[in-house]
Structure formats: structure tokens, C-alpha cells
Amino acid sequence: MLDPEVLLMDEPFGALDALTRERMGYELMRIWQGSGKTVVFVTHSISEAVLLSDRVVVLTSRPGKVGYACAVGLPRPRTPESLRDPRHVEVAAELRQLLLAGGP
């Protein structure tokens, strides 16, 4: 428990205000970079998913299965400027379109 191989995080920043949520995201990336651990991070925020992830997976509704997955492809380390990177904008728009169309 003190040194897991995989860190499972189910909406850990969901109840935070926007600025604290953003700071916690960068802190998580700093910790990840130092540890190299695998992190499975659940979020309903498209932008947060793209910023924090190397790969985004969208689940189907009941029963929950992998419906869509894509590589993010943003360089690391990620910074607030990464939010304006054309690749971030492209992946976020692709995911938003998929979800607006009813999901995978």
C-alpha cells in the first residue's frame, strides 16, 4: 500500500475550485515524473484528461467497456501553455465531438 505499482485515482480533484484543481494536476504530474508509476485517472473533464494523460480512454455506458482510446501526443513536461498547444486543442475537440454525438 505504501508503494503501489499502479495508482488508481477516481475523480480526486472533482470537489476542488478551478485554480486548486489545476495546481493539483501539475503537482500530480510532478510526482508522476519522479516516480514513473502507472496512474489510472478518472475524470469528467476533457481538458484535464488531455493535459494529464498520455492516453485517453472513453468508456461506454452500461456495461462500461472501452469504447474509444487515443494517444495524446503532447510533449512533456506539460505546462499551462500546453493547454494552447495545437495537439491539446485537437484531441480535446475530437473527444468533445465524440461525446456530443452520444459517445462511443
N, C-alpha and C positions, 0 to 999 in steps of 0.2 A: 504494500500500500504506500510506502514512503517513496518508492522509486518505480512507478509503473512503466511498462513498455509503451502503453497506449494511454493517452489522456482523453477521457470522454467528457465533453462539455455540452450540456443541453441548455441552450439559451442563457448562458451565465451572465450576460450583460443586459438582459431584457428589461429589467426594472430600473436601469440607470438613465440619468439625463444624457442628452446627446454628447456633450463635451466629455463627461466622465466615461461614457461608453467608448468614445474614440480613444481617449488616453489608455483605457484598459486594453483595447485592441492592440495598440502599439507596445504596451507592456507585455502582452501575451506573445507577440512576435519576437520581442527581445529575449524572453525566457525560452521560447522555442528554438531560436537561433543558437542559444548557448547549450541547450540540452540535446537537440536533434531528435526529440521524442516525436512519435506519431500523435497527432491531435485530430480527433473527430469532433467537429464543432457544429452544433445545430443552431441555426438562426433563421429568422423570417426576413431579415434584412438582406436584400440583394447586394447592395453596395458593400456591406460588411463581409458577406460571403466571398465576394470577388477580391476585396482588399486583403483578407486574411489567408486566403486559400491558394494552393497550387492546383487544386482540382475541386470543382463544384459538382455535387450530385443532387439531383432533384428527385424526390420520391413521389410515387403515385399516391392517390388517396386509397382508402381501404380496398384491399390489403396493401400496406405500404411496401412497395418494391422499387428498385432503381428504375426510374423512368427515363432519365436523361443524365448524362455526365459530360463535362467538358473540362479541358485543361485551361487554366487561366493564362499562363504565359507572361505574367508581369515580372520584371527583374526585381531582385532583392538586393539590398534591403528596401522595404516599402516605406514610403514617407507620405505626408499629407498631399504632396504633389502627385503621388501615384493615382489619386482619385481623378486627376485630369488626363492621365495617360490614355492615349487612344485605345489601347488594348483593354483597359478597365472599362472605358465607356462602351466599347464594342461588346464585351462579354456581358456587362450589366444589361445592355439593351436587348441582347439575344435572350437572356433569361427572363427579363420582363415581358418580352413578346410571347415567349413560351407560356408563361404563367397567365397572361391576359387571355390567351387563346384557350384556356381551360387546362393547361398543364400537359404533362406527357401522357 
